Amino acid sequence: MKKFLFNVICYSSLIFFIQGCTATNNQIKTPQENKKTKIEKKEEKAQNPQNLQKDSQKEEKQITSKKETEKSEKIKKTKEEKPKEKVKIIIKKVEIPVKSNKIIIGQKELVYIPSEDITLKARIDTGATTTSINALNIKEVERDGKKWVKFDLKDEKEKLITKSLPISRIVKIKRHGTDVQERYVVKMKLTIGNLTQFIDVSLTDRTKFKYPVLIGRNFLNGLVLVDVSKEYTINPKKN
């Protein structure tokens, strides 16, 4: 009897031991089995059409977004690289004819002196304030308690003409490198073309100059326009 009980106990304990071992073997899996399960899961996922569709949609979105970014970058580069177009501004000068009563003369003209009936060559100088004439043997004299000036003029044939006029004023002329020079100023009639004026004329020795008369602004102002490209345009009218 005791032997029988011992055998039963040994047999049952053996059965329990075998069952425990099989349970632990089922729970613990080898790395190879884990790899197999991952591969199987991927294969299952790949075999599922819904998963495939989702993956393709994601890939399409990524591709389209990538293309859009590349396109926008290209557009930015082209805008930066494209040179700015230069705008040409064309300005046209329109000359409007102006009606004027002023006479037009050249830079050189003939001047008529009615009091002596002589015609002399003159240079037109818009930079000079006062008209001047070549005068020689200038002397101050007194007549009836007033100051006059006596001087000689040369006509067209270099003949001397003595003339006396009352002194209008005395001006001081300062030139570069020279001392201050005093000049007598007298009133005289001068004619260029049809224009005759009674103006101040300063007396000075102009024998070194080619033109015995220098016409200044006091003759030209408001009445005459000077065209420097012209010479001897009009003959003076003799009254």
RAZI-V693336 format. One record per pair of residues at least 12 apart in sequence whose C-alpha atoms are under 10 Angstrom apart, sorted by the first residue. I is the first residue (numbers start at 1). GAP is how many residues later the second one is. Records with the same first field share a line. If there is no record, write none. Layout:
I=GAP + GAP
//
This chain:
100=123 + 125
101=121 + 122 + 123 + 124
102=93 + 118 + 119 + 120 + 121 + 122 + 123 + 124
103=89 + 90 + 91 + 92 + 117 + 119 + 120 + 121 + 122 + 123 + 131
104=89 + 119 + 120 + 121 + 122 + 123 + 126 + 129 + 130
105=19 + 87 + 88 + 119 + 120 + 121 + 122 + 123 + 124 + 125 + 126 + 127 + 128 + 129
106=17 + 18 + 119 + 120 + 121 + 122 + 123 + 124 + 125 + 126 + 127 + 128
107=15 + 16 + 17 + 18 + 19 + 108 + 119 + 120 + 121 + 122 + 123 + 124 + 125 + 126
108=13 + 14 + 15 + 16 + 17 + 103 + 106 + 107 + 118 + 119 + 120 + 121 + 122 + 123 + 124 + 125
109=12 + 13 + 14 + 15 + 83 + 84 + 102 + 104 + 106 + 121 + 122 + 123 + 124 + 125 + 126 + 127
110=12 + 13 + 81 + 82 + 83 + 103 + 121 + 122 + 123 + 124 + 125 + 126
111=12 + 79 + 80 + 81 + 82 + 85 + 102 + 103 + 104 + 123 + 124 + 125 + 126
112=77 + 78 + 79 + 80 + 81 + 84 + 123 + 124 + 125 + 126 + 127
113=42 + 75 + 76 + 77 + 78 + 79 + 83 + 123 + 125 + 126
114=74 + 75 + 76 + 77 + 82 + 123 + 124 + 125
115=48 + 73 + 74 + 75
116=37 + 39 + 45 + 46 + 47 + 73
117=38 + 121 + 122
118=35 + 36 + 37 + 38 + 39 + 120
119=36 + 37 + 71 + 72 + 73 + 116 + 117 + 119
120=13 + 34 + 35 + 36 + 91 + 92 + 93
121=35 + 89 + 90 + 91 + 92 + 93 + 111
122=70 + 88 + 89 + 90 + 91 + 92 + 93 + 110
123=87 + 88 + 89 + 90 + 91 + 92 + 93 + 108
124=87 + 89 + 90 + 91 + 92 + 93 + 95 + 96 + 102 + 103 + 104 + 107
125=89 + 90 + 91 + 92 + 95 + 101 + 103
126=88 + 89 + 90 + 91 + 92 + 93 + 94 + 95 + 99 + 100
127=88 + 89 + 90
128=86 + 87 + 88 + 89 + 90
129=86 + 87 + 88 + 89 + 90 + 91 + 92
130=55 + 69 + 70 + 71 + 72 + 84 + 85 + 86 + 87 + 88 + 89
131=54 + 59 + 68 + 69 + 70 + 71 + 72 + 82 + 83 + 84 + 85 + 86 + 87 + 88 + 89
132=51 + 53 + 54 + 68 + 69 + 70 + 71 + 72 + 73 + 74 + 80 + 81 + 82 + 83 + 84
133=20 + 68 + 69 + 70 + 71 + 72 + 73 + 78 + 79 + 80 + 81 + 82
134=17 + 18 + 19 + 20 + 68 + 69 + 70 + 71 + 72 + 73 + 74 + 75 + 77 + 78 + 79 + 80
135=15 + 16 + 17 + 18 + 19 + 25 + 26 + 27 + 28 + 67 + 68 + 69 + 70 + 71 + 72 + 77 + 78
136=14 + 15 + 16 + 17 + 18 + 24 + 25 + 26 + 67 + 68 + 69 + 70 + 71
137=13 + 14 + 15 + 16 + 25 + 67 + 68
138=12 + 13 + 14 + 25 + 26 + 45 + 46 + 65 + 66 + 67
139=12 + 13 + 25 + 45
140=24 + 25 + 26 + 27 + 44
141=23 + 24 + 25 + 26
142=24
143=22 + 23
146=20 + 21
147=18 + 19 + 20 + 21 + 22
148=16 + 17 + 18 + 19 + 20 + 36 + 38
149=14 + 15 + 16 + 17 + 18 + 19 + 35 + 36 + 37 + 54
150=12 + 13 + 14 + 15 + 16 + 17
151=12 + 13 + 14 + 52 + 53
152=12 + 51
153=50 + 59
154=53 + 58
155=57
164=22
165=20 + 21 + 22 + 23
166=18 + 19 + 20 + 21
167=17 + 18 + 19 + 20 + 33 + 35
168=16 + 17 + 18 + 19 + 32 + 33 + 34
169=14 + 15 + 16 + 17 + 18 + 31 + 33
170=12 + 13 + 14 + 15 + 16 + 32 + 33
171=12 + 13 + 14 + 31
172=12
181=23
182=20 + 21 + 22
183=18 + 19 + 20 + 21
184=16 + 17 + 18 + 19 + 20
185=14 + 15 + 16 + 17 + 18 + 19
186=13 + 14 + 15 + 16 + 17
187=12 + 13 + 14 + 15
188=12 + 13 + 14
189=12
190=25 + 29 + 46
191=28 + 44 + 45 + 46 + 47 + 48
192=23 + 27 + 32 + 42 + 43 + 44 + 45 + 46
193=39 + 40 + 41 + 42 + 43 + 44 + 45
194=40 + 41 + 42 + 43 + 44 + 45
195=24 + 28 + 29 + 41 + 42
196=23 + 40 + 41 + 42 + 43
197=21 + 22 + 23
198=21
199=19 + 20
200=18 + 19
201=12 + 13 + 14 + 15 + 17 + 18
202=12
//
